[in-house]
Amino acid sequence: MSKNIDWSSLGFGYIQTDYRYVCRYRDGQWEEGGLETDANITLNECACVFQYCQACFEGLKAYYTKDGRIVTFRPDLNAQRMADTCARLEMPAFPVEKFVEAVKMVVEANADYVPPYGTGASLYLRPFMIGTNSVIGVKPAVEFEFRIFCTPVGPYFKGGVKPIALKVSDFDRAAPHGTGSIKAGLNYAMSLHPIMEAHREGFAENMYLDAATRTKVEETGGANFIFVTKDNKLVTPKSDSILPSITRRSLMIVAEKYLGMEVEHREVPFAEVPDFAECGLCGTAAVISPVGSINDHGKEIVFPSGKEEMGPVLTKLYNTLRGIQMGEIEAPEGWIVTVK
Ligand SMILES: *Cc1c(COP(=O)(O)O)cnc(C)c1O
């Protein structure tokens, strides 16, 4: 029985659901883990997560397909990415298979919160891990908590997709050889000031350039860039300090295998940006957000696709990936994981 929620008015906010998966790491190993009802965590004031930010997270969605199944999209890639993040943060990897099982458990236990097919809303899942024991001298924690909670969220675009305006940031998102390629909370803490500055100036997001030379496109605070060339190629920036977006990696396959496009994953000089026909941001939240313009210190780059609607190639990419996710277009092997 679906919860009494007005799915059409849902935004992107936290709504507490009935169950979350919790697993604790003690004495060098993960305990059994299971579903719990308490949404609060009680920790010592000196817990490593509070003092030294030993924390990382993931994000993915569960939703109804056309044929009435509840599914998730490529959760194994979230599991693997979190394991990669953990390695960089001296945290214990949570086993990939156990992660995918935990995702299924949380979705199944909260199935009443999965928005109906066709609403555009979905159940957002937030796996995360924190260092929980008290640490005052700087060192990694030895006890950890892995948790997955979920919250129903509305469609990213309400009342139509409208291209957004970006600015080129004077701040850096990630250092060379830093933590840009992992999903650490600390990467977001330092992005809060730049994003608020951008908002105050009327921009939706920042385009960050590479910190070393400030000549190459990296990403925004929470989404990768995709560009379409005038001769119909998909180009997406490559750098060791970009977070490997699962949406971006999926779109590269969709472009090549479903739409017959050439795909280039390579360094993208900022100087090349005005030559592209279309520009978008990609991530789990919106799949693709079209970018209408980028302001470079007062000089505005406007893409030929314009400021009013998503360009034709990004629209095709968006519709194809959405169709695959919704079970309307046949998916590559393993992309859609059925919960029930
Ligand atoms: C999570 C995230 C993305 C998007 O990744 P998806 O797997 O597509 O959701 C992009 N950039 C950053 C910095 C992120 O944290």
PDBQT file of the ligand as one rigid body, heavy atoms in Angstrom, charges set to zero:
ROOT
HETATM    1  C1  LIG A 401      28.034  12.040  -7.220  1.00  0.00    +0.000 C 
HETATM    2  C2  LIG A 401      28.786  13.007  -8.053  1.00  0.00    +0.000 A 
HETATM    3  C3  LIG A 401      28.600  13.090  -9.461  1.00  0.00    +0.000 A 
HETATM    4  C4  LIG A 401      27.541  12.310 -10.194  1.00  0.00    +0.000 C 
HETATM    5  O1  LIG A 401      27.747  10.936 -10.166  1.00  0.00    +0.000 OA
HETATM    6  P1  LIG A 401      26.558   9.929 -10.527  1.00  0.00    +0.000 P 
HETATM    7  O2  LIG A 401      27.134   8.602 -10.219  1.00  0.00    +0.000 OA
HETATM    8  O3  LIG A 401      26.269  10.092 -11.977  1.00  0.00    +0.000 OA
HETATM    9  O4  LIG A 401      25.401  10.310  -9.687  1.00  0.00    +0.000 OA
HETATM   10  C5  LIG A 401      29.405  13.968 -10.158  1.00  0.00    +0.000 A 
HETATM   11  N1  LIG A 401      30.329  14.748  -9.545  1.00  0.00    +0.000 NA
HETATM   12  C6  LIG A 401      30.506  14.702  -8.209  1.00  0.00    +0.000 A 
HETATM   13  C7  LIG A 401      31.537  15.580  -7.598  1.00  0.00    +0.000 C 
HETATM   14  C8  LIG A 401      29.752  13.834  -7.429  1.00  0.00    +0.000 A 
HETATM   15  O5  LIG A 401      29.945  13.823  -6.102  1.00  0.00    +0.000 OA
ENDROOT
TORSDOF 0
